[in-house]
Amino acid sequence: MDAPRLSEAVPANLTRELSSGGPLLLADLCHQVRTPLNGILGTLELLLENDLSDEAYELARVAYDSAVALHRVFEDDLTLVMRDSA
């Protein structure tokens, strides 16, 4: 299953609100993304501490590494947006 493109996943009205909504809207959006992402990372860390088959461990490790990469991209983009809006 292919993930939706960002332009398809983010409604146009939300894009407009983000560009004009200021730091409060951005802070709310950050919270809405960070909270589940941190839950995913924590759950995958716990999973990786268990006795898994080699295949299951590899799959969990790929998922964890992907979530870490997504977290980094999100934090980098957020830093840029916050700096540009200041």
C-alpha positions in Angstrom: 0.0 0.0 0.0 1.4 3.4 -1.0 1.3 6.2 1.4 -0.6 9.3 0.3 1.5 12.2 -0.9 1.7 15.1 1.5 -0.3 17.3 -0.8 -3.1 14.7 -0.8 -2.9 14.0 3.0 -3.0 17.6 4.1 -6.3 19.3 3.3 -6.0 22.7 1.5 -7.8 24.5 4.3 -5.2 23.2 6.8 -2.4 24.4 4.5 -4.0 27.9 4.4 -4.4 27.9 8.2 -0.8 26.8 8.7 0.4 29.7 6.6 -1.7 32.3 8.4 -2.4 30.7 11.7 0.8 31.5 13.5 2.7 29.8 16.2 -0.3 28.5 18.2 -1.7 26.5 15.3 1.8 25.2 14.6 2.3 24.2 18.2 -1.0 22.3 18.2 -0.1 20.5 14.9 3.3 19.6 16.4 1.7 18.1 19.4 -0.7 16.1 17.3 2.2 14.6 15.3 4.8 14.2 18.1 2.5 12.4 20.5 1.7 9.4 18.3 5.2 9.4 16.8 6.7 9.1 20.3 4.3 6.4 21.1 5.4 4.5 18.0 9.0 4.9 18.9 8.5 3.8 22.5 6.5 0.8 21.5 9.1 -0.3 18.9 11.9 0.1 21.5 10.0 -2.2 23.9 9.4 -4.7 21.0 13.1 -4.7 20.1 13.9 -5.6 23.8 12.0 -8.8 23.5 13.2 -12.2 22.3 12.2 -12.0 18.6 13.0 -14.3 15.7 15.7 -12.9 13.4 13.1 -11.9 10.8 10.8 -10.3 13.3 13.7 -8.4 14.8 14.8 -7.1 11.3 11.2 -6.0 10.5 10.9 -4.2 13.9 14.3 -2.6 13.4 13.4 -1.3 10.0 10.2 0.2 11.4 12.1 1.8 14.3 14.8 3.2 12.0 12.1 4.6 9.7 10.2 6.2 12.6 13.5 7.8 13.9 14.1 9.2 10.4 10.6 10.6 10.2 11.0 12.2 13.6 14.3 13.8 12.4 12.6 15.2 9.3 9.7 16.5 11.3 12.0 18.2 13.8 14.2 19.7 11.1 11.2 21.0 9.2 9.6 22.4 12.4 12.8 24.2 13.3 12.9 25.8 9.9 9.2 26.9 10.1 9.6 28.3 13.6 12.8 30.2 12.6 11.1 31.6 9.5 8.0 32.6 11.4 9.9 34.5 14.1 
